[in-house]
Amino acid sequence: MTIYAESTYPVRKDLGTIHARQISALGDPGTWGTGAQRLAIAQEARAALYSAGVQEANEAPQIAEADLPEAARRVARQLAIRPQDFDREVYDAAIADGLTDAAYTEHASRTIYGIRLRTPPGLFTSSGWGSRRTCLCV
């Protein structure tokens, strides 16, 4: 079954494959963070968009239970809702609250990547993602 199986409109098979790969990559581990942590970052950003009414939810927001610092969650929410206010002050506050430079950078990119993907209902969850994946390095 493809991610567009229930779509009203036809979608080319190669596009469905590419989009499925991008969605799956949200839960891949990185230099900073496990797959579950990185997925939680993207979920946190999307939930903030839904709560603020910036983006329409296609499903009830779910946020993975991951060992993720509150500073990381806060940065995801701030970047999702008010990217124009993302400046050195936000960076300095995140670093002061315990994020490393590398974690902050990867976290910001994961947030942007996660909020830009439009996903069909049921695909943006932690089941099957993150829970099986481990961090490459901490």
N, C-alpha and C positions, 0 to 999 in steps of 0.2 A: 504494500500500500504506500502510495506517495503522499507527501504533505499536502498536495493539492487534489487528492482523491475526491473530496466533497465540493470542489470549486464549481461554481455555476459556469465559469468560463474555461475554455481549454487553455492549458499551459503546456508549452513544449517540455518534453521529457528531460532534455539537457538542463533547462532552467530549474526544474524541480530537483534534479540531482545536485546542482550547485547550491541552491537555497538550503536543501537538507544538510549539506556539508557545512555551510556557514552556521546554521543553527546548532548543529552538533558541536562545532568548535567552541561555542560559548562555554562548555563545560570541560574543555581541555585544560590540563595543568600547565602552568607556566613557570617562569623564573621565580616569580613570587606567587605563592598561593596554590592550593589544591584545586582540583576541578570544582569541588563543591563551593569553595570560597569564591572562585571567579564567577561561577554561576550566580551565587548570592549577590554579588556586586551588580551584575546586570539586572537581576530581579529587583533589587532595591531601587535602582534608577527607574525602571519601568513602573513600579508601584508608586513612586513619587509623581511621575507624569500622570498616572491615572487619578491619583488623589487631588492633584492640582487642576484637573480638567484639561490638561494640555494635550493628552492623547486619550482616545477612546479605548477602553479595555475590551478585548475580545474574549476575555475569561477573567475569573476572579484572580486578583494578584496573589501569587504564592511567593514566599521568600524562604529559601532553603535555610534550614537550621545548620549553620556553618560557624565554625570558630572564626569569626570575623570581627576585628576591632570596631568599636563604635565610630572611631574617626574615619574608617574606611566607608562605613555606611553613610555617614554624614556627607562626606565628599561626593559620593554617588548621588545622593539626593540633591545637593547643591548644583552639581554639574548638569544634572538632568533638567532641573527647573530653570536655573538662571546661568547659563553658560557665559553670558556677557559679563557677569560679575566674578568670573573665575580669574583670580589674579594672585600676585605674590603673597598677599595677606592670607588667602585661603590655603595656599601651599605652606606658609610658615605655621599656621595653626595646626594643619595636619601633621607636620613634622614634630611640632611641640607636643602633640597628643600621641606620639609614638609610631607613626608610620615612617618607614625608611624612604629615602629618595627613590630607590628602585620600586618599592611597593606603591608609592604614590603615582609614579609614572605609568606603571602597568595597570594600576587601578583606574586611572583616568581613561586610558585607551580602552579598557574593557567596558567601562561605563558607556562611552561613546558608541562602541561597536554594538553593545547590547540594546541600546535604545533606538538605534537606527534600523534594526531588523523588524519587519512586520511578520508576525508568525500566526499561523492558524491556531485555533483553540487547542489546548492540550499539549502543545509541543514545548512550551517554555516552562517546563517543570524539572524538578531534580530527579525524578524517577528515571533510572537508567543512566543518568549523567552524573558526573561529580562523585557520586557515591562509590563508583568503581575506580575512580582515577586518583592517582596520588601525585604529590608535588615532585617535580624534577629536582628541585633544590630549594632550600629554605633560606 
